[in-house]
């Protein structure tokens, strides 16, 4: 497909979309919820998209003990969040059936799952935004409850064959490799308004405007307390795994205790569905 053929007719006005990276823990979710009204006013936001797959501690091991709870998701939605995305932790915790039933929650699309949705189209006034969540196989962790995702490129080809993608399209690509994210963004440049990376928690400095009009950032970064290696929690389980030790025998992980930080960018999207700016905010 050429760029001209690939981009759907947006039929929408220009918009500003806030994309927030992995919210780590209940406290961080409450802090973010308290900031949403101010962020909307300060940045003139039309839509707010938040990755919340780590917003609750649901087990002792960070590899499979994050996830979402009804209480935290309700708090974010009540604060004005429009769409909630996830990743490998979307299936952690006891509330997964309820969480995936929320109309505002988007789980990864490129895997076998009857519950929930991988696409969400939002309409308000003259703006239409489609939010998509994709999960890279590189994000697999030991004990992962999520279904194994299919490779990105065949999945994308199937998605575009099977689904209409109205308005401006923003993809939360949850994966480990910045090269994979960059390659994917370049491969679909001009077909979507934005590709924002999540999963690794450590934000990448630059946002990019690709030649066809796709805004791209490799990693939004986490939203939560700094400390340790910047992921929002004590990485001792990952250290043990690296050493070949039994990480399941360790005490329950703890969240970091440093200052709260926001990992986020604002996408400016014009009436053609192309991004004109990628601005990091904190």
Secondary structure, DSSP 4 states (H G I P E B T S, - for coil): --HHHHS-------EEEEEE--B-SHHHHHHHHHHHHHHHHHHT-SEEEEE-TTSS--SSSTTTS----HHHHHHHHHTT--EEE--GGGG-STTHHHHHH-TTB---SSS--SSS-SEEEEEETTEEEEEEEEE-GGG--TT--SPPPPPHHHHHHHHHHH----SEEEEEEE-S-HHHHHHHHHHTBTTBSEEEEESS-S--S--EE-TTS-EEES----BEE--TTTTSB-THHHHHHHHT--GGGSPPP-B--S-EE--EEEEEE-TTS-EEEEEEE-
